[in-house]
Amino acid sequence: MKRIFFFGDNLHGGGAELFTVELIKALKKDGYDIKFFLLNAENIRLDVEDVDIVDLSIQFNNSVLRVKGKSLNREKIEFLKSLEIKYRPDILIFIAPMSYWLERFFLTKNKYFWIHGDFFDFNIKNRVKFLNILNVLNILNEYRKIFLEKKGARILFLNKKIIVVNKDLFSFFLKSKLTQSVTFIRNGLPDIKFCKSFTPSIKKFDAVYVGRLEKDKRVELAIKFFSESKLTGCLAIVGDGSELYNLKALVQSLKLEKRVVFFGWLYNPQQIIAQSKILLLTSKYETFGLVVTEAHILGLSVVAFNSSSGVSEQFLTVESRIGLVEQDDFTGFVSALNLVYDLPYFIPIKLLKTYTMSRVLIDFKKNIAN
């Protein structure tokens, strides 16, 4: 029986965190000995029954790829080393960005970074909107940040083993020539979700957004597109985050108070998703966005920006791709929303089973824990 250490940042309820918890449960059921170490185990909002969690009480500062703010005192380093000596793990998997900085303190040879997000934007044009002489200081500052982030990426990933969740990241790491190996494993949902779809006869909401209410998710676009579309019903917003106040102000300015409902973060958002007709995904970049498949299982059509290969590959039929919109084509998104509202599509469950946890386990045991 192999012993595996997982390392994460927290369990506040994000998609990657939910996937990790479900994967750990599946691995334990399959006979693996798993321990899950968190930098911060406060405010756990997921079902972690039977998951062996250890709170490391570690806080790293600064952005993910900046070396500054990632040091530990001697006492904490010795504690980490004692864990390795005590439990003698066969595999170490660092599953969340800040936890990557713990890897250097362990001697176990079989170590992996599982990349669930894209924080490798080294293109100056993506980081500075206006490249002109008046913006020269901002441009120089961004060049400086890019230099430091590239340095951090080399320190973290040079000659290391990487697991990625979409083909874009797979290509990025292959071309970078940084890593020792790159393995592609799609995310997956618990198998029980595929037993049958739950589609209530009454659809309370024309559209739904599910996810963090943060700037990179661009939830304000979901609200604006909804207001500009032909949809006359209500929009449900499930999630919380720093943009909540701004989003509520936007709803008020558009006079949509009676048509937009904020549910906050929900442990089980499936009930709200199932009572909706269309899922909206407006992120600037979504590494995988497994909520797309979850919506498809529940009988919804999805309208999403084509923000990564992880998102696009979940539109499994020709009919469904009417809901896949080129990135930042705002007019196209509204048009697709109107079209999907008139011509909803359906993806058979048998096609969606590409994204089961059983398939994740097969790939994991074949490539990682063989």
Phi, psi and chi 1 to 4 in degrees:
 res  aa     phi    psi   chi1   chi2   chi3   chi4
   1 MET       -  119.9  177.7  175.6   62.1      -
   2 LYS   -81.0  143.1  -70.3 -166.2  174.1 -178.0
   3 ARG  -104.1  126.3 -179.0  172.7  -69.8  116.8
   4 ILE  -122.7  132.6  -55.2  174.5      -      -
   5 PHE   -98.6  127.6  -79.4    6.8      -      -
   6 PHE  -106.0  143.1  -81.1   85.2      -      -
   7 PHE  -126.3  131.8  -65.3   86.1      -      -
   8 GLY  -137.9  173.2      -      -      -      -
   9 ASP   -84.7  -51.5  -66.1   -9.1      -      -
  10 ASN  -163.5 -178.3   55.0   61.3      -      -
  11 LEU  -131.9   59.5  -68.7  177.5      -      -
  12 HIS   -83.4   -3.0  -66.5  169.2      -      -
  13 GLY   114.9   13.6      -      -      -      -
  14 GLY   -73.3  165.9      -      -      -      -
  15 GLY   -62.9  -43.5      -      -      -      -
  16 ALA   -65.5  -36.2      -      -      -      -
  17 GLU   -66.5  -43.1  -61.3  157.4   18.5      -
  18 LEU   -62.9  -43.6  177.4   58.6      -      -
  19 PHE   -59.4  -43.9  165.3   76.1      -      -
  20 THR   -62.5  -45.2  -57.3      -      -      -
  21 VAL   -60.8  -44.0  168.5      -      -      -
  22 GLU   -67.2  -36.2  -65.1  -61.3  -24.8      -
  23 LEU   -65.1  -43.3  173.6   60.0      -      -
  24 ILE   -60.6  -43.1  -72.0  172.7      -      -
  25 LYS   -61.2  -42.8  -70.2  178.8 -179.6  178.4
  26 ALA   -66.0  -39.7      -      -      -      -
  27 LEU   -66.5  -41.1  -73.8  168.1      -      -
  28 LYS   -62.6  -42.1  -73.1 -166.2   68.3  173.4
  29 LYS   -63.1  -27.8 -171.2  175.4 -179.5 -179.6
  30 ASP   -87.6    1.1 -153.2   45.7      -      -
  31 GLY   105.8    2.3      -      -      -      -
  32 TYR   -82.7  149.6  -70.1   84.7      -      -
  33 ASP   -97.3  112.3 -176.4    4.8      -      -
  34 ILE  -120.6  136.6  -47.4  -72.6      -      -
  35 LYS  -124.6  139.4  -72.5 -167.5  178.7  -61.5
  36 PHE  -116.5  112.6 -164.5    6.9      -      -
  37 PHE  -100.8  127.8  -61.6   90.5      -      -
  38 LEU  -114.8  138.4  -66.1  175.5      -      -
  39 LEU   -60.9  -37.3  -63.6 -175.0      -      -
  40 ASN  -142.7  111.4 -178.9   -8.1      -      -
  41 ALA   -96.9   15.1      -      -      -      -
  42 GLU   -81.1  154.7  -64.6  179.1   -2.9      -
  43 ASN    55.9   47.6 -167.9   26.0      -      -
  44 ILE   -73.9  124.5  -67.4  176.8      -      -
  45 ARG  -119.1   23.3  -60.3 -161.9  -67.3 -172.5
  46 LEU  -123.6  161.4  -61.0  174.0      -      -
  47 ASP   -76.8  105.8  177.9   10.0      -      -
  48 VAL  -113.8   24.0  -67.2      -      -      -
  49 GLU   -60.8  133.2 -173.8  176.9   -1.2      -
  50 ASP    72.8    8.2  -63.8  -32.2      -      -
  51 VAL  -101.7  122.3  178.2      -      -      -
  52 ASP   -82.1  101.2 -168.5   -6.6      -      -
  53 ILE  -106.4  135.7  -68.2  175.8      -      -
  54 VAL  -120.3  125.8  177.5      -      -      -
  55 ASP   -87.6  116.3 -173.6   -2.5      -      -
  56 LEU   -85.1  -17.0  -63.0  176.4      -      -
  57 SER    49.8   54.6  -60.9      -      -      -
  58 ILE  -119.2  134.4  -68.5  173.3      -      -
  59 GLN  -121.8  117.8 -178.7  175.8  -11.8      -
  60 PHE  -101.7  138.4  -72.6  135.4      -      -
  61 ASN  -105.1  171.7  -61.5  -40.9      -      -
  62 ASN    75.5  179.3 -137.6  -48.3      -      -
  63 SER   -73.3  165.1   60.9      -      -      -
  64 VAL   -56.0  -44.9  174.8      -      -      -
  65 LEU   -92.3    8.1  -65.2  179.3      -      -
  66 ARG   -94.4  126.3  -67.7  -71.3  -61.5  -85.0
  67 VAL   -66.1  -34.6 -179.6      -      -      -
  68 LYS   -59.4  134.4 -176.9  179.1  179.4 -178.2
  69 GLY    88.7   12.3      -      -      -      -
  70 LYS  -115.9   21.9  -53.5  -56.9 -170.4  -55.2
  71 SER   -90.4  156.6   60.2      -      -      -
  72 LEU  -127.1  151.6  -67.4  178.2      -      -
  73 ASN   -77.1  164.9   59.7   41.6      -      -
  74 ARG   -59.7  -39.0 -178.8  176.2  -65.0  -83.7
  75 GLU   -61.8  -42.1 -178.7 -179.4   -0.9      -
  76 LYS   -70.2  -37.4 -170.1   66.7   72.1  173.2
  77 ILE   -63.6  -42.7  -66.6  171.9      -      -
  78 GLU   -64.7  -34.3  -68.6  -57.8  -41.7      -
  79 PHE   -64.8  -43.3  172.9   68.3      -      -
  80 LEU   -62.3  -43.0  -66.8  176.7      -      -
  81 LYS   -64.8  -33.8  -69.3 -179.6  177.0  179.9
  82 SER   -67.5  -32.4   71.2      -      -      -
  83 LEU   -62.9  -42.9  -66.6  172.9      -      -
  84 GLU   -65.2  -41.4 -169.8  172.9   26.8      -
  85 ILE   -67.5  -40.1  -65.9  170.2      -      -
  86 LYS   -69.2  -46.4  179.6  178.9  179.4 -179.3
  87 TYR   -99.1  -18.9  -64.4  110.1      -      -
  88 ARG    48.2   65.6  -62.4 -175.4 -179.6  -81.4
  89 PRO   -69.5  150.6   27.1  -35.7      -      -
  90 ASP   -86.8  -33.7  -60.0  -69.1      -      -
  91 ILE  -138.4  139.6  -55.4  170.1      -      -
  92 LEU  -117.7  130.5  -87.3   59.8      -      -
  93 ILE  -127.6  119.8  -61.0  177.3      -      -
  94 PHE  -100.5  111.8  -58.1   86.4      -      -
  95 ILE  -104.0  -11.4 -158.0  102.7      -      -
  96 ALA  -135.7  151.1      -      -      -      -
  97 PRO   -52.0  -52.1  -28.0   35.3      -      -
  98 MET   -68.3  -30.2  -72.7  -60.2 -177.1      -
  99 SER   -68.1  -18.1   74.1      -      -      -
 100 TYR   -56.0  -30.4  -62.1  158.7      -      -
 101 TRP   -74.8   -3.2  -70.5   96.1      -      -
 102 LEU   -84.8  -20.5  -65.1  176.8      -      -
 103 GLU   -53.8  -38.7 -179.0  -88.0  -19.5      -
 104 ARG   -66.2  -14.5   55.9 -168.5  166.2  148.6
 105 PHE   -90.9   -0.2  -59.8  113.1      -      -
 106 PHE  -115.7  144.1  -66.1   93.4      -      -
 107 LEU   -95.6  -16.2  -62.5  176.8      -      -
 108 THR   -51.6  131.3  -59.5      -      -      -
 109 LYS   -76.3  -34.4  -68.7 -176.9  177.8 -179.6
 110 ASN   -87.1   87.2 -154.5    5.7      -      -
 111 LYS  -126.7  143.1  -62.3 -178.9  -75.2 -171.1
 112 TYR  -133.8  145.3  -67.6   85.8      -      -
 113 PHE  -102.8  123.5  -67.4   97.7      -      -
 114 TRP  -100.2  111.0 -157.8  -42.3      -      -
 115 ILE   -92.4  112.4  -48.3  -65.8      -      -
 116 HIS  -107.3   -2.3  -77.8  -88.5      -      -
 117 GLY  -140.6  158.5      -      -      -      -
 118 ASP  -105.3  102.9 -177.0   10.7      -      -
 119 PHE  -120.0   32.2   32.9   81.6      -      -
 120 PHE  -113.2   43.5  -51.9   98.8      -      -
 121 ASP   -87.3   95.7 -171.3   -2.7      -      -
 122 PHE  -104.2   15.4  -57.2  137.9      -      -
 123 ASN   -92.3  114.0 -171.6  -26.2      -      -
 124 ILE   -59.2  -31.6 -170.2   68.3      -      -
 125 LYS   -68.4  -26.4  -68.8 -178.0  179.7  179.6
 126 ASN   -80.4  -17.6  -66.6  -22.4      -      -
 127 ARG  -103.5  -20.7  -60.1  170.9   64.3  135.1
 128 VAL  -126.1  118.2 -178.5      -      -      -
 129 LYS   -66.9  -39.9  -69.4 -175.9  177.5  179.8
 130 PHE  -122.2  113.8  -56.5  103.9      -      -
 131 LEU   -95.3   93.4  -61.7  174.9      -      -
 132 ASN  -149.0  172.0   56.4   50.8      -      -
 133 ILE   -61.3  -30.7 -167.6   66.7      -      -
 134 LEU   -71.8  -17.4  -61.4  176.7      -      -
 135 ASN  -107.9   20.6 -154.8   19.2      -      -
 136 VAL   -62.6  -38.6   64.3      -      -      -
 137 LEU   -66.4  -40.8  -70.2  178.8      -      -
 138 ASN   -65.1  -40.0 -168.7   19.9      -      -
 139 ILE   -63.7  -45.9  -65.6  170.0      -      -
 140 LEU   -62.8  -38.4  -69.5  173.9      -      -
 141 ASN   -65.0  -38.7 -173.1   44.9      -      -
 142 GLU   -68.6  -38.0  -73.3  -58.7  -41.2      -
 143 TYR   -60.6  -40.2  -89.5  118.8      -      -
 144 ARG   -62.4  -44.3  172.9 -179.4  168.4  -86.8
 145 LYS   -62.7  -42.0  -71.8 -179.1 -179.7  178.5
 146 ILE   -61.8  -42.0  -71.1  171.9      -      -
 147 PHE   -59.3  -46.3  171.9   79.6      -      -
 148 LEU   -68.5  -36.6  -67.1  172.1      -      -
 149 GLU   -69.7  -38.3  -72.0  171.3   11.6      -
 150 LYS   -63.2  -38.8  -75.7 -176.0  175.4 -179.2
 151 LYS   -62.1  -44.8  178.3 -178.4  177.1 -178.5
 152 GLY   -63.5  -38.4      -      -      -      -
 153 ALA   -63.6  -39.0      -      -      -      -
 154 ARG   -67.6  -40.1  -73.1 -172.8   63.4   81.3
 155 ILE   -63.8  -40.9  -69.1  172.3      -      -
 156 LEU   -73.3  -47.9  -86.2  176.9      -      -
 157 PHE  -109.6   -6.0  -56.5  120.0      -      -
 158 LEU   -61.1  121.4 -175.1   62.7      -      -
 159 ASN    61.4   28.9  -63.8  -35.2      -      -
 160 LYS  -106.2  166.4  -57.4  -62.9  171.5   53.4
 161 LYS   -93.8  132.1  -62.1  175.7 -178.4  177.6
 162 ILE  -122.8  140.1  -53.9  -69.1      -      -
 163 ILE  -115.0  131.2  -53.9  169.2      -      -
 164 VAL  -123.4  159.7  -63.9      -      -      -
 165 VAL  -108.4   -3.8  -61.3      -      -      -
 166 ASN  -146.1  167.0   69.9   35.4      -      -
 167 LYS   -73.5  -25.2  -65.8  176.1 -177.7  176.5
 168 ASP   -62.7  -48.2  -62.1  -26.3      -      -
 169 LEU   -65.8  -36.3  -72.8  169.4      -      -
 170 PHE   -58.9  -46.8 -174.3   79.6      -      -
 171 SER   -65.8  -39.7  -63.4      -      -      -
 172 PHE   -59.0  -48.3  170.7   82.4      -      -
 173 PHE   -71.5  -33.3  -82.5  105.3      -      -
 174 LEU   -63.8  -43.7  -78.1 -177.9      -      -
 175 LYS   -71.6  -29.9  -68.6  176.5 -178.6  177.0
 176 SER   -68.9  -26.0   72.1      -      -      -
 177 LYS    57.3   26.5  -62.7 -178.9  179.7  179.1
 178 LEU   -81.4  -42.2  -92.1  177.5      -      -
 179 THR   -97.9  162.9   57.1      -      -      -
 180 GLN   -74.7  -41.4  177.4 -177.8  -24.3      -
 181 SER  -155.0  153.9   66.4      -      -      -
 182 VAL  -130.8  126.4 -173.6      -      -      -
 183 THR  -119.4  132.4  -57.4      -      -      -
 184 PHE  -100.3  117.3  170.0   41.1      -      -
 185 ILE  -131.5  117.1  -60.9  179.2      -      -
 186 ARG   -66.3  152.5  -67.8 -178.3  178.5   88.9
 187 ASN   -70.7  164.7  -77.5   -4.9      -      -
 188 GLY  -151.7  159.8      -      -      -      -
 189 LEU  -103.7  154.7  -68.0  164.4      -      -
 190 PRO   -53.9  138.7  -26.7   35.1      -      -
 191 ASP   -56.9  -31.0  -68.4   14.6      -      -
 192 ILE   -60.4  -27.1 -168.8  170.5      -      -
 193 LYS   -67.0  -19.1  -68.5 -178.1 -179.3  -70.1
 194 PHE   -95.1   -0.6  -65.8   82.2      -      -
 195 CYS   -65.1  -43.1  -66.7      -      -      -
 196 LYS  -161.4  149.7   60.9  179.3  179.3  178.1
 197 SER   -85.2  146.3   60.6      -      -      -
 198 PHE  -107.0  105.0  173.0   69.2      -      -
 199 THR  -125.2   96.5  -50.6      -      -      -
 200 PRO   -63.5  152.0    2.2    1.5      -      -
 201 SER   -68.7  -25.3   56.7      -      -      -
 202 ILE  -104.5  122.2  -61.7  176.1      -      -
 203 LYS  -102.5  108.9  -65.8  -76.0 -170.9  177.1
 204 LYS   -78.8  -24.9  -65.9 -177.4  179.5  179.5
 205 PHE  -125.6  136.0  -51.7  102.1      -      -
 206 ASP   -69.9  -35.0  -82.3   -0.5      -      -
 207 ALA  -147.6  159.5      -      -      -      -
 208 VAL  -144.5  142.9   60.8      -      -      -
 209 TYR  -116.7  135.3  166.0   85.5      -      -
 210 VAL  -131.0  122.9 -179.6      -      -      -
 211 GLY   155.0 -176.3      -      -      -      -
 212 ARG   -67.1  144.2  -66.5 -177.7  -68.2  110.2
 213 LEU   -96.3   72.9  -53.1 -174.6      -      -
 214 GLU  -126.1  163.9  -58.4  -66.2  -15.1      -
 215 LYS   -58.1  -40.5  -73.6 -174.4  177.4 -179.2
 216 ASP   -67.3  -17.4   62.2  -51.3      -      -
 217 LYS   -85.1  -17.5  -62.1  -63.7 -176.2  179.3
 218 ARG    52.1   49.3  -55.3 -166.1  -61.8 -175.8
 219 VAL   -65.2  -25.5 -169.7      -      -      -
 220 GLU   -59.9  -30.6   73.0  -79.5   -1.0      -
 221 LEU   -68.5  -38.8  -67.8 -178.5      -      -
 222 ALA   -58.5  -41.8      -      -      -      -
 223 ILE   -67.8  -45.0  -64.5  170.3      -      -
 224 LYS   -64.9  -45.1  -70.0  176.7 -178.3  177.5
 225 PHE   -62.2  -40.4  -64.0  154.5      -      -
 226 PHE   -60.4  -43.6  172.5   75.7      -      -
 227 SER   -68.0  -29.3   70.2      -      -      -
 228 GLU   -88.2   -9.5  -65.5  169.2    8.5      -
 229 SER   -85.8  178.7   72.1      -      -      -
 230 LYS   -83.4   -3.7   64.1  166.1   62.8  175.2
 231 LEU   -64.0  133.2  -79.5   61.6      -      -
 232 THR  -112.9   -4.6   57.5      -      -      -
 233 GLY   -88.9 -139.6      -      -      -      -
 234 CYS  -115.1  153.3  -67.2      -      -      -
 235 LEU  -109.2  126.6  167.4   66.0      -      -
 236 ALA   -98.4  134.2      -      -      -      -
 237 ILE  -120.1  116.7  -63.3  179.2      -      -
 238 VAL  -112.9  119.1  179.7      -      -      -
 239 GLY   142.7  170.3      -      -      -      -
 240 ASP  -140.5  171.0   59.0   15.3      -      -
 241 GLY   159.4 -177.8      -      -      -      -
 242 SER   -69.1  -16.4   62.4      -      -      -
 243 GLU   -91.4    3.5  -73.1  -65.8  -66.4      -
 244 LEU   -56.4  -47.5  178.0   60.0      -      -
 245 TYR   -61.2  -45.7  176.1   82.7      -      -
 246 ASN   -63.4  -38.9  -67.7  -27.2      -      -
 247 LEU   -67.1  -39.8  -65.7  171.8      -      -
 248 LYS   -66.0  -36.1  -72.8 -173.8  173.6 -179.2
 249 ALA   -65.6  -39.0      -      -      -      -
 250 LEU   -63.6  -44.5  174.0   62.0      -      -
 251 VAL   -57.8  -41.9  167.4      -      -      -
 252 GLN   -65.9  -42.4 -172.7  173.2   17.0      -
 253 SER   -65.9  -29.9   69.7      -      -      -
 254 LEU   -89.0    1.1  -65.8  173.6      -      -
 255 LYS    58.0   45.4  -57.9 -173.8 -174.5  -53.0
 256 LEU  -112.2   18.7  -66.2  173.7      -      -
 257 GLU   -55.4  -32.9  -64.5   97.3  -38.2      -
 258 LYS   -87.9   -4.4  -66.0 -177.3  178.6  179.9
 259 ARG  -118.6   -7.2  -64.4 -175.9   58.2 -151.9
 260 VAL  -120.6  124.0  177.7      -      -      -
 261 VAL  -116.1  123.1 -176.6      -      -      -
 262 PHE   -95.9  118.6  -70.3   89.4      -      -
 263 PHE   -96.6  -12.4  -76.6   92.3      -      -
 264 GLY    74.3 -171.2      -      -      -      -
 265 TRP   -75.6  133.0 -174.1   87.4      -      -
 266 LEU  -122.6  135.6  -62.6  176.6      -      -
 267 TYR   -64.1  -37.2  170.8   71.0      -      -
 268 ASN  -124.6   83.6 -176.3    8.8      -      -
 269 PRO   -77.0   -5.5   30.1  -35.2      -      -
 270 GLN   -58.6  -34.8  -71.0   78.2   16.9      -
 271 GLN   -62.7  -40.3  -67.8  -66.7  -32.3      -
 272 ILE   -72.2  -41.7  -57.6  -59.4      -      -
 273 ILE   -58.5  -45.9  -61.8  173.0      -      -
 274 ALA   -65.3  -24.0      -      -      -      -
 275 GLN   -90.1   11.8  -66.4  177.2   61.4      -
 276 SER  -115.0  163.1  -53.9      -      -      -
 277 LYS   -97.6  -37.5  -63.7  176.9 -179.4  177.3
 278 ILE  -137.5  135.6  -56.2  170.6      -      -
 279 LEU   -95.5  136.2  177.3   88.1      -      -
 280 LEU  -109.3  132.2  -53.2 -178.7      -      -
 281 LEU  -129.3  110.2 -168.3   65.9      -      -
 282 THR  -116.3   12.4   50.0      -      -      -
 283 SER   -59.4  146.2  -53.4      -      -      -
 284 LYS   -63.4  -42.7 -178.4   69.4  174.4  177.6
 285 TYR  -145.3  129.3 -175.1   84.3      -      -
 286 GLU  -127.6  109.8 -167.9   74.8   42.4      -
 287 THR   -56.8  -43.0  -47.4      -      -      -
 288 PHE  -137.1  -50.5 -157.4   84.8      -      -
 289 GLY    65.1   59.4      -      -      -      -
 290 LEU   -64.5  -13.9 -162.2   53.7      -      -
 291 VAL   -61.4  -22.3   70.2      -      -      -
 292 VAL   -62.4  -50.8  172.2      -      -      -
 293 THR   -65.8  -37.6  -72.9      -      -      -
 294 GLU   -60.7  -40.6 -170.6  154.4   27.4      -
 295 ALA   -65.0  -42.2      -      -      -      -
 296 HIS   -61.4  -39.9  -74.8  153.3      -      -
 297 ILE   -61.0  -37.9  -69.1  170.5      -      -
 298 LEU   -84.5    7.9  -66.1  170.5      -      -
 299 GLY    88.4   11.9      -      -      -      -
 300 LEU   -89.9  152.7  -83.6   69.8      -      -
 301 SER   -85.8  157.8  -59.5      -      -      -
 302 VAL  -128.6  138.3  176.5      -      -      -
 303 VAL  -118.8  121.7  179.5      -      -      -
 304 ALA  -144.9  149.4      -      -      -      -
 305 PHE   -71.4  142.7  -78.3  123.4      -      -
 306 ASN   -78.4   74.5 -171.6   -1.4      -      -
 307 SER   -90.1   -8.9   55.0      -      -      -
 308 SER  -171.6  166.7   76.3      -      -      -
 309 SER   -65.3  -28.5   61.6      -      -      -
 310 GLY   -62.3  -37.6      -      -      -      -
 311 VAL   -75.6  -50.6  171.3      -      -      -
 312 SER   -61.8  -34.7   63.7      -      -      -
 313 GLU   -69.7  -14.3   72.0  168.0   34.1      -
 314 GLN   -82.7   -6.8  -65.8  178.1   74.6      -
 315 PHE   -91.2   89.6  -71.3   77.2      -      -
 316 LEU   -86.7   -8.4  -65.5  165.5      -      -
 317 THR  -125.8  160.4   63.2      -      -      -
 318 VAL   -60.2  -41.5  173.3      -      -      -
 319 GLU   -62.3  -38.7  -67.2   78.1   12.0      -
 320 SER   -68.6  -23.9   68.0      -      -      -
 321 ARG   -73.3   -3.5  -65.3 -174.1   78.2   83.1
 322 ILE   -67.3  -19.9   64.1  173.2      -      -
 323 GLY   -91.2    0.1      -      -      -      -
 324 LEU  -100.1  115.9 -170.2   62.0      -      -
 325 VAL  -111.6  137.8 -177.5      -      -      -
 326 GLU   -59.1  143.9  -74.9  -51.8  -56.0      -
 327 GLN   -54.3  130.7 -172.6   62.1  -77.5      -
 328 ASP    65.7   17.4  -66.6  -22.3      -      -
 329 ASP   -87.6   83.2 -178.4   -0.4      -      -
 330 PHE   -65.1  -42.7  -63.2  168.3      -      -
 331 THR   -63.1  -40.9  -57.9      -      -      -
 332 GLY   -63.6  -33.9      -      -      -      -
 333 PHE   -65.4  -45.6 -161.7  102.7      -      -
 334 VAL   -63.2  -41.3  176.2      -      -      -
 335 SER   -62.4  -43.4  -62.7      -      -      -
 336 ALA   -64.5  -38.6      -      -      -      -
 337 LEU   -61.7  -44.3 -178.9   53.8      -      -
 338 ASN   -64.2  -41.5  -70.4  -27.3      -      -
 339 LEU   -66.8  -45.1 -174.8   58.2      -      -
 340 VAL   -66.8  -32.4  166.5      -      -      -
 341 TYR   -63.8  -40.3 -175.5   73.7      -      -
 342 ASP   -78.1  -34.4  -70.9  -25.6      -      -
 343 LEU  -127.4   69.7  -60.9  169.7      -      -
 344 PRO   -61.5  145.7   22.0  -32.2      -      -
 345 TYR  -111.1  167.6   63.7   81.6      -      -
 346 PHE  -139.3  132.4  174.5   75.9      -      -
 347 ILE  -108.3  123.0  -63.6 -179.0      -      -
 348 PRO   -59.0  143.0  -21.9   33.1      -      -
 349 ILE   -56.8  -36.7  -70.0  -68.2      -      -
 350 LYS   -61.3  -30.8   63.6 -179.5 -179.5  179.7
 351 LEU   -75.1  -33.4  -65.4 -178.2      -      -
 352 LEU   -74.2  -13.2  -64.2  169.2      -      -
 353 LYS   -69.0   -2.8  -72.7 -174.0  176.4  179.8
 354 THR   -58.0  -24.7  -55.8      -      -      -
 355 TYR  -109.3   31.5  -56.5  100.2      -      -
 356 THR   -85.2  157.1   60.3      -      -      -
 357 MET   -66.9  -27.9 -169.9   58.6   68.1      -
 358 SER   -59.2  -41.8  -68.1      -      -      -
 359 ARG   -68.3  -37.7 -166.0  -93.1  -45.0  146.6
 360 VAL   -60.5  -44.1  174.7      -      -      -
 361 LEU   -62.1  -41.2  -79.5  177.7      -      -
 362 ILE   -60.2  -47.6  -69.4  170.5      -      -
 363 ASP   -65.1  -39.8  -69.0  -13.9      -      -
 364 PHE   -65.4  -47.2 -176.4   86.9      -      -
 365 LYS   -68.2  -33.3  -71.5 -169.8  -75.9 -173.1
 366 LYS   -71.2  -40.7  176.5 -177.8  177.2 -178.1
 367 ASN  -102.3  -25.2  -64.1  -71.5      -      -
 368 ILE  -115.4  -51.3  -50.1  -57.6      -      -
 369 ALA  -109.7   38.9      -      -      -      -
 370 ASN   -82.6      -   51.6   17.3      -      -
